């Protein structure tokens, strides 16, 4: 399956492809990952076009905010991954407050377009997000997935990924302050 997909840093020259992925998801269409970066009032005020415009400026910065997965040059999926320090939501969150003072990168969003779902693309995005973080100097990667065994979750929460997917990739649970929302980590070095 891996050979059917290719993965790229989310750079400005791939903006149209990334927007195709976001636009195929009702939440992603309006969020554009602003949920993680912006204070809640700004995120809500920008819902839709404001967040779209904000993302267009984010993607022109030097460090790409994630990776794009393509199937034979057709945009298929997105994974947000960046240093934890850039995410305002994580800086303010009590349930996802830092576990320690170690510098980590955070994986916090997956979007898979409808035609590419149930083909293992989320797992491939995760694998490539880890590689991207390592290539950019990450010592440790962290995530905040949904533990489906701890509660019946709705599909809207799955953009964070599932606990099983992260455990299968070698992550370990390091903290759990909410019943169905563990913090998991993978050491990169």
Secondary structure, 3 states (H helix, E strand, C coil): CHHHEEEEECCHHHHHHHHHHHHCCHHHHHHCCHHHHCCHHHHHHCCCHHHHHHHHHHCCCCCCCEEEEEECCEEEEEEEEEEHHHCHHHHHCCCCCCCCCCCCEEEEEEEECHHHCCCCHHHHHHHHHHHHHHHCCCCEEEECCECCCCCCCCHHHHHHCEHHHHHHCCCEEEEEEECCEEEEEEECC
